[in-house]
Amino acid sequence: MSERLADFNGLELFFLACAVIGGFFVLVKLVLQFMGGDSDLDSAADPDFGIDADHTNSDAGFRVLSLHGLSSFFMMFGLVGLAFSRQSGAGLGITIGGSVLAGLGSVWIIGKLFQGAGKLQSSGTLNTKDAVGSVGTVYLGIPDSGVGRVTINFRNHLREFNAISSDMHALKTGTAIRVVSVKESILVVEPLT
């Protein structure tokens, strides 16, 4: 290994170190991003510390100066700088300029990739008010002035919900229904005629 590094001058060793360190952090960030260990923590707890915190309106500059932004810059800066220096024999100015441009380009590309990956995330929260107008069937009979269960096709999935009859009359199992409103997360349904 030391024989291979003996051919490198000081600038080439600097470019190699930038490429190795930057590449390591890009790889770690990608693995964590796709495994879900990137930044979010799901918890059933609802702590209230009596303080307000808001970070959604941060300056765009701080999003670029992140671990994956800086590491992708150094990785491409090092790789392109090493290639210019070793392969093309370009002068120092062209080597540094090309390396900086490649690093900035990689920051932009990596930023767009992570922005696209972030858009794939969904909370999965169901808003039962969106069920109004859906049709389905009574699963467990709805008694007079009581609560039963219905199954409806909700967002392309068959879901089961608590339901009451709109006219407070009993509905038997298997009766075709339509959701007319939602009352405290309980569907108000009417029979289809």
Secondary structure as a PSIPRED ss2 file (coil, helix, strand):
# PSIPRED VFORMAT (PSIPRED V4.0)

   1 M C   1.000  0.000  0.000
   2 S H   0.000  1.000  0.000
   3 E H   0.000  1.000  0.000
   4 R H   0.000  1.000  0.000
   5 L H   0.000  1.000  0.000
   6 A H   0.000  1.000  0.000
   7 D C   1.000  0.000  0.000
   8 F C   1.000  0.000  0.000
   9 N C   1.000  0.000  0.000
  10 G H   0.000  1.000  0.000
  11 L H   0.000  1.000  0.000
  12 E H   0.000  1.000  0.000
  13 L H   0.000  1.000  0.000
  14 F H   0.000  1.000  0.000
  15 F H   0.000  1.000  0.000
  16 L H   0.000  1.000  0.000
  17 A H   0.000  1.000  0.000
  18 C H   0.000  1.000  0.000
  19 A H   0.000  1.000  0.000
  20 V H   0.000  1.000  0.000
  21 I H   0.000  1.000  0.000
  22 G H   0.000  1.000  0.000
  23 G H   0.000  1.000  0.000
  24 F H   0.000  1.000  0.000
  25 F H   0.000  1.000  0.000
  26 V H   0.000  1.000  0.000
  27 L H   0.000  1.000  0.000
  28 V H   0.000  1.000  0.000
  29 K H   0.000  1.000  0.000
  30 L H   0.000  1.000  0.000
  31 V H   0.000  1.000  0.000
  32 L H   0.000  1.000  0.000
  33 Q H   0.000  1.000  0.000
  34 F H   0.000  1.000  0.000
  35 M H   0.000  1.000  0.000
  36 G C   1.000  0.000  0.000
  37 G C   1.000  0.000  0.000
  38 D C   1.000  0.000  0.000
  39 S C   1.000  0.000  0.000
  40 D C   1.000  0.000  0.000
  41 L C   1.000  0.000  0.000
  42 D C   1.000  0.000  0.000
  43 S C   1.000  0.000  0.000
  44 A C   1.000  0.000  0.000
  45 A C   1.000  0.000  0.000
  46 D C   1.000  0.000  0.000
  47 P C   1.000  0.000  0.000
  48 D C   1.000  0.000  0.000
  49 F C   1.000  0.000  0.000
  50 G C   1.000  0.000  0.000
  51 I C   1.000  0.000  0.000
  52 D C   1.000  0.000  0.000
  53 A C   1.000  0.000  0.000
  54 D C   1.000  0.000  0.000
  55 H C   1.000  0.000  0.000
  56 T C   1.000  0.000  0.000
  57 N C   1.000  0.000  0.000
  58 S C   1.000  0.000  0.000
  59 D C   1.000  0.000  0.000
  60 A H   0.000  1.000  0.000
  61 G H   0.000  1.000  0.000
  62 F H   0.000  1.000  0.000
  63 R H   0.000  1.000  0.000
  64 V H   0.000  1.000  0.000
  65 L C   1.000  0.000  0.000
  66 S C   1.000  0.000  0.000
  67 L H   0.000  1.000  0.000
  68 H H   0.000  1.000  0.000
  69 G H   0.000  1.000  0.000
  70 L H   0.000  1.000  0.000
  71 S H   0.000  1.000  0.000
  72 S H   0.000  1.000  0.000
  73 F H   0.000  1.000  0.000
  74 F H   0.000  1.000  0.000
  75 M H   0.000  1.000  0.000
  76 M H   0.000  1.000  0.000
  77 F H   0.000  1.000  0.000
  78 G H   0.000  1.000  0.000
  79 L H   0.000  1.000  0.000
  80 V H   0.000  1.000  0.000
  81 G H   0.000  1.000  0.000
  82 L H   0.000  1.000  0.000
  83 A H   0.000  1.000  0.000
  84 F H   0.000  1.000  0.000
  85 S H   0.000  1.000  0.000
  86 R H   0.000  1.000  0.000
  87 Q H   0.000  1.000  0.000
  88 S H   0.000  1.000  0.000
  89 G C   1.000  0.000  0.000
  90 A C   1.000  0.000  0.000
  91 G C   1.000  0.000  0.000
  92 L H   0.000  1.000  0.000
  93 G H   0.000  1.000  0.000
  94 I H   0.000  1.000  0.000
  95 T H   0.000  1.000  0.000
  96 I H   0.000  1.000  0.000
  97 G H   0.000  1.000  0.000
  98 G H   0.000  1.000  0.000
  99 S H   0.000  1.000  0.000
 100 V H   0.000  1.000  0.000
 101 L H   0.000  1.000  0.000
 102 A H   0.000  1.000  0.000
 103 G H   0.000  1.000  0.000
 104 L H   0.000  1.000  0.000
 105 G H   0.000  1.000  0.000
 106 S H   0.000  1.000  0.000
 107 V H   0.000  1.000  0.000
 108 W H   0.000  1.000  0.000
 109 I H   0.000  1.000  0.000
 110 I H   0.000  1.000  0.000
 111 G H   0.000  1.000  0.000
 112 K H   0.000  1.000  0.000
 113 L H   0.000  1.000  0.000
 114 F H   0.000  1.000  0.000
 115 Q H   0.000  1.000  0.000
 116 G H   0.000  1.000  0.000
 117 A H   0.000  1.000  0.000
 118 G H   0.000  1.000  0.000
 119 K C   1.000  0.000  0.000
 120 L C   1.000  0.000  0.000
 121 Q C   1.000  0.000  0.000
 122 S C   1.000  0.000  0.000
 123 S C   1.000  0.000  0.000
 124 G C   1.000  0.000  0.000
 125 T C   1.000  0.000  0.000
 126 L C   1.000  0.000  0.000
 127 N C   1.000  0.000  0.000
 128 T H   0.000  1.000  0.000
 129 K H   0.000  1.000  0.000
 130 D H   0.000  1.000  0.000
 131 A H   0.000  1.000  0.000
 132 V C   1.000  0.000  0.000
 133 G C   1.000  0.000  0.000
 134 S C   1.000  0.000  0.000
 135 V E   0.000  0.000  1.000
 136 G E   0.000  0.000  1.000
 137 T E   0.000  0.000  1.000
 138 V E   0.000  0.000  1.000
 139 Y E   0.000  0.000  1.000
 140 L E   0.000  0.000  1.000
 141 G C   1.000  0.000  0.000
 142 I E   0.000  0.000  1.000
 143 P C   1.000  0.000  0.000
 144 D C   1.000  0.000  0.000
 145 S C   1.000  0.000  0.000
 146 G C   1.000  0.000  0.000
 147 V C   1.000  0.000  0.000
 148 G E   0.000  0.000  1.000
 149 R E   0.000  0.000  1.000
 150 V E   0.000  0.000  1.000
 151 T E   0.000  0.000  1.000
 152 I E   0.000  0.000  1.000
 153 N E   0.000  0.000  1.000
 154 F E   0.000  0.000  1.000
 155 R C   1.000  0.000  0.000
 156 N C   1.000  0.000  0.000
 157 H E   0.000  0.000  1.000
 158 L E   0.000  0.000  1.000
 159 R E   0.000  0.000  1.000
 160 E E   0.000  0.000  1.000
 161 F E   0.000  0.000  1.000
 162 N E   0.000  0.000  1.000
 163 A E   0.000  0.000  1.000
 164 I E   0.000  0.000  1.000
 165 S E   0.000  0.000  1.000
 166 S C   1.000  0.000  0.000
 167 D C   1.000  0.000  0.000
 168 M C   1.000  0.000  0.000
 169 H C   1.000  0.000  0.000
 170 A C   1.000  0.000  0.000
 171 L E   0.000  0.000  1.000
 172 K C   1.000  0.000  0.000
 173 T C   1.000  0.000  0.000
 174 G C   1.000  0.000  0.000
 175 T C   1.000  0.000  0.000
 176 A E   0.000  0.000  1.000
 177 I E   0.000  0.000  1.000
 178 R E   0.000  0.000  1.000
 179 V E   0.000  0.000  1.000
 180 V E   0.000  0.000  1.000
 181 S E   0.000  0.000  1.000
 182 V E   0.000  0.000  1.000
 183 K E   0.000  0.000  1.000
 184 E C   1.000  0.000  0.000
 185 S C   1.000  0.000  0.000
 186 I E   0.000  0.000  1.000
 187 L E   0.000  0.000  1.000
 188 V E   0.000  0.000  1.000
 189 V E   0.000  0.000  1.000
 190 E E   0.000  0.000  1.000
 191 P E   0.000  0.000  1.000
 192 L C   1.000  0.000  0.000
 193 T C   1.000  0.000  0.000
